[in-house]
């Protein structure tokens, strides 16, 4: 049975297709979304969401519809660059992902474009995850912690150097450990994640921002470094530490939302750093 929810300040398409989340397929305007071992369909028409397979509370939690987006955007609206991004993509929201799935996703993301990341994740789930049934659709869940036992298990995935990272994290991390990071402050939580093989600052910040509610996290990859240098440092080749200090001071506690808007804006404008 299809449920309906009235919403304000939300763009389903931008929120799903901005590069923060990878497990969905799209047919016309309807999305089939995989998260936390569940599959649901959803589409937007005007100010209403229509969805099957999950409860209202799940949709509100997953898409962070409980947050006052207008207030957040007002707080990060600090300059003409971010203002253009907000005007263009107002309604873009962070997604609250399953932390274990988010960690595996971004371990797969290193040195890959979004279509390649999505393909690798699907291969990973088919190789080591359990089947999920949703109506007539059959999908595959992410492999649970400890489910990836060795490199041979991931041969069909063709994950390359990422194979060792996936095997290692499956052996030494689980959801309760990830969720326990929420009790730490941002810097401590990031340091703990970076103890894992293959987790650098960028992957750690993605996991903290997209799944553990650290909204001050600002993932910076090579592409974002170039964009920030051009937009905020007049092309000067400043270091990552200076960039981090700038964005946290400039955008404050919602720096992660600023990153989301800037990345999506630059990507769709074919911004060339």
BELDARA-V42297 format. One record per residue. PSI is psi as a letter, one per 40 degrees, with the letter a starting at -180 (999 if undefined). OMEGA is omega in degrees with one decimal (none if undefined). Layout:
BEGIN
psi omega
PSI OMEGA
PSI OMEGA
END
This chain:
BEGIN
psi omega
h -178.1
h 176.7
i -179.6
i 177.5
h 173.2
h -176.5
i 172.1
i 173.6
g 177.7
h 172.8
h 179.5
d -177.0
d -178.8
d -177.3
d 180.0
d -170.0
e -176.1
e 176.2
e 179.5
e -173.3
i -169.7
e -169.8
g 174.3
i 169.7
i -176.0
h 173.5
h -171.2
b -178.6
e -178.5
h 179.6
h 171.2
h -170.3
h 175.4
h 175.0
h 175.3
f 176.5
e 179.8
i 176.3
h 176.0
i 176.5
i -177.3
i 171.5
i -178.1
h 173.8
h -176.4
b -178.7
f 180.0
i 171.7
h 176.5
h -173.0
i 179.3
i 170.6
e 178.5
i -179.0
i 177.0
d -176.9
d 178.8
d 179.8
d 179.9
d -179.5
d -174.8
d -178.6
e 176.8
f -178.6
e 176.8
e -178.8
i 176.7
g -174.5
d -179.2
d 178.9
d 178.8
d -178.7
d 177.1
d -178.2
d -179.5
e -179.0
g -171.7
e -176.3
i -175.3
d -178.6
d -179.8
d 179.6
d 177.8
d 180.0
d 179.8
d -180.0
d -176.7
d -171.1
f 177.0
h -174.3
e 173.5
h -178.7
i 169.4
i 175.5
h 179.2
g -174.1
i 169.6
h -173.3
d 179.1
d 179.3
d 178.4
d 179.0
d 178.8
d -179.6
d -175.9
e 167.6
d 177.0
e -169.2
e -173.6
h 176.8
f 179.0
i 172.5
i -174.2
d 178.5
d 178.9
d 178.1
d -179.1
d 179.7
d 179.6
d 179.3
d 178.6
d 177.9
d 177.8
d -178.3
d 178.4
d -177.1
d -171.2
e -177.8
i 178.3
i 177.8
i 174.4
h 179.2
h 176.2
g -173.5
b 178.4
e -177.0
h 176.0
h 177.8
a -179.5
h 178.1
i 170.4
i 172.7
h 179.7
i 174.9
h -178.9
e -177.6
d 177.7
h -171.9
d -177.8
i -177.7
d -177.2
d -179.3
d -175.8
e 179.5
d 179.9
e -176.2
d -177.8
f -176.6
e 177.8
b -178.0
e -179.9
e -177.6
d -179.8
d 178.9
d -177.5
d 178.1
d -177.8
d -176.9
d 177.7
d -178.8
d -169.1
e -178.6
i 174.9
i -176.6
d 179.6
d 178.0
d 178.1
d -179.2
d 179.5
e 179.0
d -179.4
e 178.6
e -178.8
i 171.7
i -172.2
d -176.5
d 179.7
d -179.8
d 179.8
d 178.7
d 179.2
d 178.9
d -177.0
e 172.7
e 179.9
i 178.3
h 178.2
e -178.3
h 173.5
a -177.5
d -175.5
d 180.0
d 178.7
d -179.2
d 177.0
d 179.8
d -179.9
d -176.9
d -171.0
e -176.9
e -173.7
e 171.6
f 173.2
g -172.7
e 175.7
e -179.6
h -176.2
g -178.3
h -179.8
h 172.5
a -177.1
d -178.4
d 179.3
d 176.6
d -179.1
d 179.0
d 179.3
d 179.3
d -178.1
d -174.0
d -171.5
e -176.9
f 176.7
f 177.7
e -179.9
h -178.1
g 178.9
i -179.1
i -177.3
d -179.1
d 179.3
d 177.2
d -179.9
d 179.2
d -179.7
d -174.2
d 179.5
d 176.4
d -175.1
d -175.6
e 172.9
b -168.9
e 178.5
f -179.1
d -179.9
d 175.7
d 177.9
d 178.6
d -179.2
d -178.8
d -179.8
d -179.2
d -177.9
d -180.0
d -178.8
d -178.5
d -177.4
d 174.9
e -175.9
f 179.3
h 178.8
h -179.6
999 none
END
